[in-house]
Amino acid sequence: MPDFSTLMLFAAAALVLTATPGPDMLLIASRSISQGRAAGFLTYAGIALGTYCHALAAAFGLSQLFITVPAAFETVRWAGCCYLLYLAYKTIRSEGIAFEPATTLKRLSGRRMGLATNLLNPKMALFVMALFPQFVNASAGSLTMQMLILASILNGIGLVVNGAVIFLGSTIRSKLQSASRFPKLPQYILATVFTGLACRLALQSRN
C-alpha cells in the first residue's frame, strides 16, 4: 500500500481534478436538474464504477492498447459519440413528465448511463494510465490493490464534490418545477448536454 504522504499528495491531485468542471460533472448536473437528486447520485455511481474499471485496465496493462493500436482508440471514441447522440435522441423523444419522480427503470438507466459514458471515454483510460502509476510502488504490495485504493480515493473525493453539484442541481430543479409553461425544458437541457459531450468527444485526439 502507498505510504501516507503519497496518498495525501494523490488526494490533493484528485481534489483539483474533481473540482475542475468537466464532462462527468456536466452530466451529473444535467441529470440532477432534469430528473432529481436520486438520478444525479446514481449517475455518479456509474461514473465511479467506470473509474474502477479504468484502474483495473491500467493495472493489467489494457489501457496500453489505446497507445499502441490507434484504431482501438478511434473505435472507442466514435462508439462513445454515437452512444451520446443516441441518448440525446431518446431524451428528446421521451414522453414522460419531466419532473415526475424517477422510476426504478429510470434510476437503473441513470447508473448505466454514467458507467457507459465513462467507459466510452478513451481519454479517461489514458488519464488513469498516466496519473495512477506515478503514485504506486512496485515494492509496496499488489499493484492492482494500489490502483483500486487510488481509485477509491478519487471516487470518495468525487462524491463530495459532485454531491454538492447534485444538491445544487436538485435545488435548480425545484425552481424549474414552477415553470409549467416549459414542461420539457429539463429534457432539452439534458439532450443538449449529451450532444455537446458527443461533439467534444468527436473532436478529441490521442494527444
N, C-alpha and C positions, 0 to 999 in steps of 0.2 A: 504493500500500500504506500502511496506517496506520503512524504512527511508533511507535517502541519503547515510549514511555511510555503511549500509548493501548492498545497490545497488552497491556502489563503490567496496566493498570487493568481491561481486559476479562478477563484471566486470573484476576484476583482475584475479580471478579464471578462468573465461571464456576465457580471453586472453591467459593464459597459456595453457588451453585445446585446443583451436582452432589453436594455433601456433605450437602445437606438431603434427608432421606428423602421420597420421592415415589412416584408410580405406576410410573415406569420402574425405580427401584431395587427396589421391592417385587416387580415381575415378574421381574427378573433374579435376585433372591434365591430366589424360589419355584421358578424353573426350575432353579437350581443345586442346590437341595435335592432336587427330585423327579427330575431326570434327569442331574445331574452337571455337572462343570466345563465340558465342551465345549458343552453346551446353554446354559449361562449366557453364555459368550463369544459364541456365535452369536446369542443373543437380543440381546445388547448390539450386535453388528454390525448387526442390523436396525434397532435404535433409532438408531444413529449414521447409518445411511443415511437414515433418516427426517429427521434433523436437517439433512442436506444438502438434502433435498427442500424442507423448510420455508424454508431460507435462500435457495434459488433462487426459491421462490414469493414471498418477501418482496422479493427483488431485482427481480423482474418485476412487482411490484405485485399479484400474485394474492391475497395474504392480505387485501388491502383489501376483497375481496369479502365476507368474513365481517362486516365492519363496515357496509358499505353495503347488503347484502342479508341481513337476519336469517334468512330461510328457508334460505339456504345453510349458515349456522352450525348451525341446528337439524337439517338433513338429515344433516350430517356427524356431529353429536353422537349422534343416535339410531342412525345406522348403526354407530357405534363401540360403543354399548351392546349392540345386537343381536349384533355380532361377538363381543364378550367373553362374553356369555351362551352363545353357540354353542360357544366354546372351553371354557367350564366344563362344558357338557353332554358334549362329546366327551371331555374328560378323565375324567369320572366313568365314562363308558361304555367307556373303553379297557380291553381285556382283557390288555394286555401286562404283563409283570412289572415292578413299579415301579422296581426298581433295576438292571435289566439294562442293559448298555452301549447307548448311543444308536446307532441305525442311521443310515445316510445319509439316509433319508427323515425320521427324527425330527430330525436336525440341520438339514435344509433347512427343515422346517416351523417349527423354532425361530427361524430367521432371518426367515422370512416373518412369523411371529407378532410379533416385535419391531418390524418395519417397519410392519405393519398397525396395531398398537395406537398407534404414534407418529403415523402419518399420519391416523388417525381420531380424534385428539385435537385438536379445534379450538383449545383453549387453548394448545397448543404453537405453533400457527401465529401466534396473536395475541401470544404471548410473544416469539417471534423478531422479529416485526414491530416490537414496542415497544422491545426491547433493542438489537438489532443496529444500527439506524440511528444510535443515539447514538454509535457508535464508528467510523462511516465518514465519509469526507471526499470530497466530490464532486471536489475538485481533486487527489486523491491517486491517480487512476487509475480503472480499471474498478470500478464499484460491485459488479458480480457477483463479480469476483475477490476484492474485500474481504470480501464476505459469506461466500464459501467459506473464506477464511482464518480468519475468526472462527469459523465452524462447525468447522473443523479443530482450533482451539484448544479449543473447548468439548468436542469429542469426545475429544481427547487427554487432557484433564484427567478427563473422564468415564471413560475407560478405566482410569486409575489408581485412581480412587475405586471404581468398580464392580468393578474387578478384585479389590480387597480383599474386596468383598462376595461375589463369586463364590467365592473361595478359602474364605471363612468358610462359605458355603453348602455347598460340597462337603465340608467337614470335618463339618458337621452331618449331611450325607447319610451319611457313612461311619459315624457313630454310630448312625443310624437303621437301617442295614443289619442290625444285630443284633436289631432289633425285629421278628422274624419273625411275631409274633402280630398285627401290623398291616401286612400286606404292601401295602395300598393307601393307607396314611396319606399319603405324599407326593402322591398323586393328589388326595386330598381337600384337602390344603393348597393345591395349585395351583388347583383348582376354586374354592375359597373366595376366593383372590386375584382370580381372574377375575370372580367375582360381585361382590366388593367394588369393583373398579375400574369395573364396569358401573354399579353404584349411584352411585358418586361422579360418573361422567360424566353420569348422568341428572339429577343434582341441580345440575349446573353451570349457570351463566348466562353471558352475554357480559360481565358486569361483574366 
